[in-house]
Amino acid sequence: MERYRDPLVVYWRPGCVFCMKLRLQLSLTGLPYTAVNIARDPDAASFVRLVADGNETVPTVTVAGHPMVNPSLRHLKQAIRTHAPGLLTGGK
């Protein structure tokens, strides 16, 4: 099970272009998030495999505990509005 309890958690791996893009987009929005490198955290890698049909597909994101595998920024913001609307008060 996920051990990170922050409202927005991005699981990523070095060299992943999709991860870099999503993290850059999130940084530009000002939304606070926790980044977890699955290459350095075996438990996080296990969690990603659990929610991504056995694969280490990144970025995998959780919004208030709800997992999303390789979401677009648009889908991520929709999930935030649904599951963690308080995050949007500081973001754009």
Residue pairs with C-beta under 8 A, 6 or more apart in sequence:
1 47
2 9
2 47
2 62
2 65
2 67
3 43
3 44
3 47
4 34
4 36
4 44
4 62
5 65
6 32
6 33
6 34
7 32
7 63
7 64
7 84
7 86
7 87
8 26
8 31
8 32
8 33
8 34
8 61
8 62
8 63
8 80
8 84
8 87
9 33
9 34
9 35
9 36
9 61
9 62
10 19
10 22
10 23
10 26
10 33
10 34
10 35
10 36
10 59
10 60
10 61
11 36
11 38
11 44
11 47
11 48
11 58
11 59
11 60
11 61
11 62
12 19
12 22
12 23
12 35
12 36
12 37
12 38
12 58
12 59
13 19
13 37
13 38
13 39
13 56
13 58
14 37
14 39
16 58
16 59
18 58
18 59
18 70
19 58
19 59
22 59
22 61
22 71
22 73
22 76
23 35
23 59
25 73
26 33
26 73
26 76
28 92
29 73
29 77
29 91
29 92
30 90
30 91
30 92
31 80
31 87
31 88
31 90
31 91
32 87
32 90
32 91
36 44
37 44
38 44
38 45
38 48
38 56
38 58
39 45
45 56
47 60
48 55
48 56
48 57
48 58
48 60
49 55
49 56
51 60
51 67
51 69
52 60
52 69
57 69
57 70
58 70
59 70
59 71
60 67
60 68
60 69
60 70
61 67
61 68
61 71
61 76
62 68
63 76
63 79
63 80
63 82
63 83
63 84
64 83
64 84
65 83
66 79
66 83
68 75
68 76
68 79
71 79
77 88
80 87
80 88
81 88
